[in-house]
């Protein structure tokens, strides 16, 4: 006997099961009355018992439909499968001639349970269907059992076999059609979900690109803030360094200074290291490498802001800054530089004015008179 599922939910399968039960009841109720009437008229006990079995099946169908209406299609399918397998086992004892139809009935029971039962119930249904199929085949071939009930007339037997086979086969095909419709709906919903996933994937990819762009902009901003370059006057850049220096920041500083010197046609760079907390051999060598790289562009470099601790550290590390100009503050370089530039400007202006004065009389003199 198949156990009912432990949990019955309201599923989309309930309407399909109710549809199947509606058609099955419409077919089974007239069939039961025809079998009972024919059994009484022909005085054939086997037909009367077949009509009774059909009425029992009708009662179980009504019970299963009520169960399905309550939102338990799995339990309803379990009731139907158990009822059908039991009815097939009893029917073969009375009417062995119905063996072909009964074998199709086993397939009907399996087809009915496939869309509604869980994996465990599926295994039990298949095992039970195999046992019942083998049992009815064996019982139909046992001669003593074939003589339990008197044989019915051949035309009646043939008509009964054909009608029962057609009914059971028709219900089986109806279930397969329902199953095919369910597969088509599932395929359509899967394709729609796949299309929605592709749209979502495209949106996520676009958002990821935007995030990467924003991240790169933030990284560029961080690099800019870590290694700022300030134009003090024409041809003069101030590069203050604040915080801890490492290899990454050292490389960023060198790259940014070289680019700024090239873009602004800089002649003098003031590298202020007053904001560096500590200087070790790696930081010192990195600063020296930066100065040398900037010098290759024809630009002078002056290191300012060397504290007493940094000077002591450089001495202890035996690092020499020979060839590199160092001062205490940027003002010590900037004021003389600007003053010198101003003197050059004044001298240039005075020279230009003197040249203009010398040219002015010659330009203002009247042309010589013409002699006759």
C-alpha positions as CSV (number, residue, x, y, z in Angstrom):
1,X,0.0,0.0,0.0
2,X,1.3,3.4,-0.9
3,X,1.7,5.9,2.0
4,X,0.2,9.3,1.6
5,X,2.6,12.1,1.4
6,X,3.6,13.7,4.6
7,X,2.8,17.2,3.4
8,X,0.0,18.3,1.0
9,X,0.1,21.7,-0.4
10,X,-2.1,23.9,-2.7
11,X,-0.3,23.2,-6.0
12,X,-1.1,24.1,-9.6
13,X,-1.7,20.4,-10.2
14,X,-5.1,20.4,-8.3
15,X,-7.1,21.8,-11.3
16,X,-5.7,19.1,-13.6
17,X,-6.5,16.4,-11.2
18,X,-10.1,17.7,-10.8
19,X,-10.4,17.8,-14.5
20,X,-9.3,14.2,-14.9
21,X,-11.7,13.1,-12.1
22,X,-14.6,14.9,-13.7
23,X,-14.2,13.0,-17.0
24,X,-13.5,9.7,-15.2
25,X,-16.7,10.0,-13.2
26,X,-18.7,10.9,-16.3
27,X,-17.5,7.7,-17.9
28,X,-17.5,5.4,-14.9
29,X,-21.0,6.1,-13.7
30,X,-22.8,5.0,-16.9
31,X,-20.4,2.1,-17.2
32,X,-21.4,0.9,-13.7
33,X,-25.1,0.9,-14.5
34,X,-24.6,-0.8,-17.8
35,X,-22.5,-3.6,-16.2
36,X,-25.1,-4.1,-13.4
37,X,-28.0,-4.1,-15.9
38,X,-26.2,-6.5,-18.3
39,X,-25.3,-8.8,-15.4
40,X,-28.8,-9.0,-14.1
41,X,-30.4,-9.4,-17.6
42,X,-27.8,-12.0,-18.7
43,X,-27.6,-13.5,-15.2
44,X,-23.9,-13.2,-15.2
45,X,-22.5,-12.8,-11.6
46,X,-19.1,-11.7,-12.9
47,X,-20.7,-8.6,-14.6
48,X,-22.7,-7.8,-11.5
49,X,-19.5,-7.9,-9.4
50,X,-17.7,-5.8,-12.0
51,X,-20.4,-3.2,-11.7
52,X,-20.0,-3.3,-7.9
53,X,-16.2,-2.8,-8.2
54,X,-16.9,0.1,-10.6
55,X,-19.2,1.7,-8.0
56,X,-16.5,1.3,-5.4
57,X,-14.0,3.0,-7.8
58,X,-16.6,5.8,-8.3
59,X,-16.8,6.3,-4.5
60,X,-13.1,6.5,-4.2
61,X,-13.0,9.0,-7.1
62,X,-15.5,11.2,-5.3
63,X,-13.4,11.0,-2.1
64,X,-10.3,11.9,-4.1
65,X,-12.0,14.8,-5.7
66,X,-13.1,16.2,-2.3
67,X,-9.5,15.8,-1.1
68,X,-8.2,17.6,-4.2
69,X,-10.7,20.4,-3.6
70,X,-9.3,20.8,-0.1
71,X,-5.9,21.5,-1.6
72,X,-4.3,18.0,-1.3
73,X,-3.8,16.7,-4.8
74,X,-0.9,14.4,-3.7
75,X,-3.1,12.6,-1.2
76,X,-5.9,12.4,-3.7
77,X,-3.6,10.8,-6.3
78,X,-2.4,8.3,-3.7
79,X,-6.0,7.3,-3.0
80,X,-6.7,6.8,-6.7
81,X,-3.6,4.7,-7.3
82,X,-4.2,2.4,-4.3
83,X,-7.9,2.0,-5.4
84,X,-7.0,1.2,-9.0
85,X,-4.3,-1.4,-8.2
86,X,-6.6,-3.1,-5.7
87,X,-9.5,-3.2,-8.2
88,X,-7.3,-4.6,-10.9
89,X,-6.2,-7.4,-8.6
90,X,-9.8,-8.4,-7.7
91,X,-11.2,-8.0,-11.2
92,X,-8.7,-10.6,-12.7
93,X,-10.2,-13.3,-10.4
94,X,-13.7,-12.8,-11.8
95,X,-12.9,-11.9,-15.4
96,X,-9.5,-13.3,-16.6
97,X,-10.6,-12.4,-20.1
98,X,-10.0,-8.7,-19.3
99,X,-6.2,-9.3,-18.9
100,X,-5.2,-6.9,-21.8
101,X,-7.4,-4.1,-20.3
102,X,-6.1,-4.8,-16.8
103,X,-2.5,-4.4,-17.9
104,X,-3.3,-1.1,-19.5
105,X,-5.0,-0.2,-16.2
106,X,-1.7,-0.8,-14.4
107,X,-0.1,1.8,-16.8
108,X,-3.0,4.1,-16.0
109,X,-2.3,4.0,-12.3
110,X,1.4,4.7,-12.9
111,X,0.6,7.6,-15.3
112,X,-1.9,9.0,-12.8
113,X,0.7,9.2,-10.0
114,X,3.7,10.6,-11.9
115,X,2.7,14.3,-11.9
116,X,1.5,14.4,-8.2
117,X,3.6,12.0,-6.1
118,X,7.0,12.7,-4.6
119,X,10.2,10.7,-5.3
120,X,9.7,8.2,-2.5
121,X,6.0,7.6,-3.4
122,X,7.1,7.2,-7.1
123,X,9.4,4.4,-6.2
124,X,6.7,2.7,-4.1
125,X,4.2,3.1,-6.9
126,X,6.4,1.6,-9.5
127,X,7.2,-1.4,-7.3
128,X,3.5,-1.9,-6.5
129,X,2.6,-1.6,-10.2
130,X,5.2,-4.2,-11.1
131,X,3.9,-6.6,-8.5
132,X,0.3,-6.1,-9.5
133,X,1.1,-6.5,-13.2
134,X,2.9,-9.7,-12.6
135,X,0.3,-11.0,-10.2
136,X,-2.7,-10.4,-12.5
137,X,-0.8,-12.0,-15.4
138,X,-0.1,-15.1,-13.3
139,X,-3.7,-15.3,-11.9
140,X,-5.2,-15.0,-15.4
141,X,-3.3,-18.1,-16.5
142,X,-4.3,-20.3,-13.6
143,X,-7.0,-22.7,-14.8
144,X,-8.9,-23.3,-11.5
145,X,-9.3,-19.6,-11.0
146,X,-10.8,-19.2,-14.5
147,X,-13.6,-21.6,-13.5
148,X,-14.7,-19.7,-10.3
149,X,-17.4,-17.9,-12.3
150,X,-19.4,-19.3,-15.2
151,X,-18.2,-18.1,-18.7
152,X,-20.1,-15.4,-20.3
153,X,-21.2,-15.5,-24.0
154,X,-18.4,-14.8,-26.5
155,X,-20.0,-11.7,-28.0
156,X,-20.5,-10.2,-24.5
157,X,-16.9,-11.0,-23.5
158,X,-15.5,-9.5,-26.7
159,X,-17.6,-6.3,-26.3
160,X,-16.6,-6.1,-22.6
161,X,-12.9,-6.4,-23.4
162,X,-13.1,-3.8,-26.2
163,X,-15.1,-1.3,-24.2
164,X,-13.0,-1.6,-21.0
165,X,-9.8,-1.4,-22.9
166,X,-10.9,1.7,-24.9
167,X,-12.0,3.4,-21.6
168,X,-8.8,2.7,-19.8
169,X,-6.7,3.6,-22.8
170,X,-8.6,6.8,-23.3
171,X,-8.1,7.9,-19.7
172,X,-4.4,7.0,-20.0
173,X,-4.0,9.2,-23.1
174,X,-5.9,12.0,-21.4
175,X,-3.4,11.9,-18.5
176,X,-0.5,11.9,-21.0
177,X,-2.1,15.0,-22.7
178,X,-2.3,16.7,-19.3
179,X,1.3,15.8,-18.6
180,X,2.4,17.1,-22.0
181,X,0.5,20.4,-21.3
182,X,2.3,20.7,-18.0
183,X,5.7,20.1,-19.6
184,X,4.9,22.8,-22.3
185,X,3.9,25.3,-19.6
186,X,7.0,24.4,-17.6
187,X,9.2,24.9,-20.7
188,X,7.5,28.2,-21.4
189,X,8.0,29.5,-17.9
190,X,11.6,28.2,-17.9
191,X,12.3,30.1,-21.1
192,X,10.7,33.2,-19.7
193,X,12.8,32.9,-16.5
194,X,15.9,32.4,-18.7
195,X,15.1,35.5,-20.7
196,X,14.5,37.4,-17.4
197,X,17.9,36.1,-16.1
198,X,19.6,37.2,-19.2
199,X,18.2,40.7,-18.8
200,X,19.2,40.7,-15.1
201,X,22.6,39.5,-16.1
202,X,23.0,42.3,-18.6
203,X,21.8,44.8,-16.0
204,X,24.3,43.4,-13.5
205,X,27.1,43.5,-16.1
206,X,26.3,47.2,-16.8
207,X,26.2,47.9,-13.1
208,X,29.5,46.1,-12.7
209,X,31.0,48.2,-15.4
210,X,29.8,51.3,-13.7
211,X,31.2,50.2,-10.4
212,X,34.5,49.4,-12.0
213,X,34.5,52.9,-13.6
214,X,33.6,54.5,-10.3
215,X,36.3,52.4,-8.5
216,X,38.9,53.5,-11.0
217,X,37.9,57.1,-10.6
218,X,38.1,56.7,-6.8
219,X,41.6,55.1,-7.2
220,X,42.7,58.0,-9.5
221,X,41.4,60.4,-6.9
222,X,43.2,58.6,-4.1
223,X,46.4,58.7,-6.1
224,X,45.9,62.4,-6.8
225,X,45.3,63.1,-3.1
226,X,48.2,60.9,-2.1
227,X,50.6,62.7,-4.4
228,X,49.3,66.2,-5.1
229,X,51.2,68.6,-7.3
230,X,50.6,72.3,-6.8
231,X,51.6,75.0,-9.3
232,X,53.1,77.8,-7.3
233,X,54.1,80.0,-10.2
234,X,55.0,79.5,-13.8
235,X,57.5,76.7,-14.1
236,X,57.4,75.8,-10.3
237,X,55.6,72.8,-8.8
238,X,55.3,71.9,-5.1
239,X,54.8,68.2,-4.3
240,X,54.1,67.8,-0.6
241,X,54.3,64.2,0.7
242,X,52.2,63.3,3.8
243,X,51.9,60.0,5.5
244,X,53.6,56.6,5.1
245,X,55.5,55.8,2.0
246,X,55.5,52.3,0.4
247,X,56.5,50.9,-2.9
248,X,53.1,51.5,-4.5
249,X,52.9,55.1,-3.4
250,X,56.5,55.7,-4.4
251,X,55.8,54.5,-7.9
252,X,52.7,56.6,-8.1
253,X,54.6,59.7,-6.9
254,X,57.3,59.2,-9.6
255,X,54.7,58.7,-12.3
256,X,52.7,61.7,-11.3
257,X,55.7,64.0,-11.0
258,X,57.1,63.0,-14.4
259,X,53.7,63.6,-16.0
260,X,53.2,66.9,-14.3
261,X,56.7,68.1,-15.2
262,X,56.2,67.2,-18.8
263,X,52.7,68.7,-19.1
264,X,53.4,72.0,-17.4
265,X,57.0,72.4,-18.8
266,X,58.2,72.7,-15.2
267,X,61.7,74.0,-14.4
268,X,61.7,73.6,-10.6
269,X,60.1,70.9,-8.4
270,X,60.0,71.4,-4.6
271,X,59.7,68.0,-3.0
272,X,58.4,68.7,0.5
273,X,58.9,65.6,2.9
274,X,58.0,67.4,6.1
275,X,54.8,65.3,6.4
276,X,56.6,61.9,6.2
277,X,56.5,60.3,9.6
278,X,59.4,57.9,9.2
279,X,62.1,57.4,6.6
280,X,63.9,54.1,6.2
281,X,66.4,52.9,3.6
282,X,63.6,51.9,1.1
283,X,61.9,55.3,1.4
284,X,65.2,57.1,1.0
285,X,66.3,55.2,-2.0
286,X,62.8,55.7,-3.6
287,X,63.1,59.5,-3.1
288,X,66.5,59.5,-4.6
289,X,65.2,57.5,-7.6
290,X,62.3,59.9,-8.0
291,X,64.7,62.9,-8.0
292,X,67.0,61.3,-10.6
293,X,64.0,60.5,-12.9
294,X,62.7,64.1,-12.8
295,X,66.2,65.4,-13.5
296,X,66.3,63.4,-16.7
297,X,63.5,65.8,-18.0
298,X,65.8,68.8,-17.5
299,X,64.1,69.9,-14.3
300,X,65.7,71.0,-11.0
301,X,64.6,69.2,-7.8
302,X,64.9,70.6,-4.3
303,X,64.0,68.5,-1.3
304,X,62.5,70.6,1.6
305,X,61.2,69.8,5.1
306,X,63.9,67.4,6.2
307,X,63.4,67.2,10.0
308,X,66.1,66.4,12.6
309,X,64.9,62.8,13.0
310,X,64.9,62.2,9.3
311,X,68.4,63.7,9.0
312,X,69.7,61.5,11.8
313,X,68.1,58.4,10.2
314,X,69.7,59.1,6.8
315,X,73.1,59.5,8.5
316,X,72.7,56.3,10.4
317,X,71.7,54.5,7.2
318,X,74.8,55.9,5.5
319,X,72.7,57.3,2.7
320,X,74.2,60.3,0.9
321,X,72.2,63.0,-0.8
322,X,75.2,64.4,-2.7
323,X,74.1,66.4,-5.7
324,X,70.6,67.0,-4.4
325,X,69.8,70.4,-3.1
326,X,68.1,70.4,0.3
327,X,66.6,73.3,2.3
328,X,64.5,73.7,5.4
329,X,61.3,75.0,3.8
330,X,59.9,75.8,0.4
331,X,60.0,79.5,1.2
332,X,63.8,79.4,1.2
333,X,63.7,78.5,-2.4
334,X,60.6,80.1,-3.6
335,X,61.3,83.7,-2.5
336,X,64.8,83.9,-4.2
337,X,63.4,82.2,-7.2
338,X,60.5,84.6,-7.6
339,X,62.7,87.6,-6.8
340,X,65.2,86.5,-9.5
341,X,62.4,86.0,-12.0
342,X,61.1,89.4,-11.2
343,X,64.6,91.0,-11.7
344,X,64.8,89.2,-15.0
345,X,61.4,90.5,-15.9
346,X,62.4,94.1,-15.0
347,X,65.7,93.8,-16.9
348,X,63.9,92.5,-19.9
349,X,61.3,95.2,-19.7
350,X,64.0,98.0,-19.4
351,X,65.9,96.6,-22.3
352,X,62.8,96.5,-24.4
353,X,61.9,100.1,-23.4
354,X,65.5,101.3,-24.3
355,X,65.3,99.7,-27.7
356,X,61.9,101.3,-28.3
357,X,63.3,104.7,-27.4
358,X,66.2,104.4,-29.8
359,X,64.0,103.4,-32.6
360,X,61.4,106.2,-31.9
361,X,63.4,109.3,-33.3
362,X,64.2,107.6,-36.6
363,X,60.7,106.7,-37.0
364,X,59.4,110.2,-36.1
365,X,61.9,112.2,-38.4
366,X,60.3,113.8,-41.4
367,X,61.5,112.7,-44.9
368,X,64.2,114.9,-46.5
369,X,62.9,117.7,-48.9
370,X,62.9,117.0,-52.5
371,X,65.2,119.4,-54.6
372,X,64.1,120.6,-57.9
